[in-house]
Amino acid sequence: MLYSILVRRLAEGVEFEQFREAWLPDPVDDGIGFRVVHARSLADPREVVSIGFMDLGPDEAEELGRRTEAENERRHERIQPLLEGERRLIGVFEQVSDDEIAL
């Protein structure tokens, strides 16, 4: 399992739903689906973190990136005008543990 983490800042006056609409990919028949969670900062609602959950290994993710490069470029072109500055890719991480804890 891999996780990708990106941080973006919405431009002044842009609502999250505008960003999300532009961010959503065009439908494809042969795509590999994965889950993405968006969360807003409590300190600054214009700051949005996107966390992708991919049930893939590193090699599979690299291949998926090559196959979807054109679609991702179109999506980034759609969302860029809605952002202040560039997206920050924090990184792609491989899961090494999964624990449920209670405090």
C-alpha positions in Angstrom: 0.0 0.0 0.0 1.3 3.4 -1.0 0.2 6.8 0.2 0.8 10.1 -1.6 0.6 13.4 0.3 0.2 16.8 -1.4 -0.5 20.2 0.0 -2.1 23.1 -1.9 -3.3 26.6 -1.0 -6.6 27.7 -2.7 -6.5 31.2 -4.2 -8.4 34.0 -2.5 -12.2 33.6 -3.1 -11.9 30.0 -4.4 -14.2 27.5 -2.6 -13.2 23.9 -2.0 -16.0 22.6 -4.2 -14.6 24.6 -7.2 -11.2 23.0 -6.6 -12.7 19.5 -6.2 -14.7 19.8 -9.4 -11.6 20.8 -11.4 -9.5 18.2 -9.6 -11.8 15.2 -10.4 -10.4 13.1 -13.3 -12.3 12.6 -16.6 -13.9 9.2 -16.6 -11.9 6.4 -18.2 -12.7 2.8 -18.9 -9.3 1.2 -18.1 -8.2 3.3 -15.1 -7.0 1.9 -11.8 -9.1 3.4 -9.0 -7.7 4.5 -5.7 -9.0 6.5 -2.8 -8.2 10.2 -2.1 -9.1 12.1 1.0 -8.9 15.9 1.0 -8.8 17.7 4.3 -8.7 21.5 5.1 -6.4 23.0 7.7 -8.2 24.1 10.9 -5.8 27.1 11.1 -6.3 28.1 7.4 -9.2 26.7 5.4 -7.6 27.7 2.2 -4.8 25.1 2.8 -5.9 21.7 1.6 -4.0 18.4 2.0 -4.7 15.5 -0.4 -3.9 12.0 0.7 -4.0 9.2 -1.9 -4.4 5.6 -0.8 -3.1 3.2 -3.6 -3.2 -0.5 -3.2 -0.1 -0.8 -5.4 3.6 -1.6 -5.1 6.2 1.0 -6.1 6.7 -0.6 -9.6 3.0 -0.6 -10.2 2.6 3.0 -9.1 5.4 4.0 -11.4 3.7 2.3 -14.4 0.4 3.9 -13.4 2.1 7.3 -13.4 3.4 6.8 -16.9 0.0 5.6 -18.2 -1.9 8.5 -16.6 0.6 11.3 -17.2 -1.5 13.1 -19.9 -4.7 13.0 -17.8 -2.9 14.2 -14.7 -1.4 17.1 -16.8 -4.9 18.1 -17.9 -6.2 18.0 -14.3 -3.2 20.1 -13.1 -3.9 22.7 -15.8 -7.5 22.9 -14.7 -6.7 23.4 -11.0 -3.7 25.6 -11.3 -5.7 28.9 -11.8 -7.6 28.0 -8.6 -4.4 27.8 -6.5 -2.1 30.3 -4.9 1.4 29.1 -5.6 2.4 25.6 -6.6 1.3 22.3 -5.1 3.8 20.8 -2.6 4.3 17.1 -3.0 5.3 16.0 0.5 6.1 12.6 -0.8 5.0 9.0 -1.6 5.2 6.6 1.3 5.0 2.8 1.6 3.0 1.4 4.4 5.0 -0.5 7.0 2.5 -0.8 9.8 -1.2 -0.7 10.5 -2.2 -0.4 14.1 -5.4 0.4 15.9 -4.8 2.0 19.3 -7.0 3.3 22.1 -5.9 5.9 24.6 
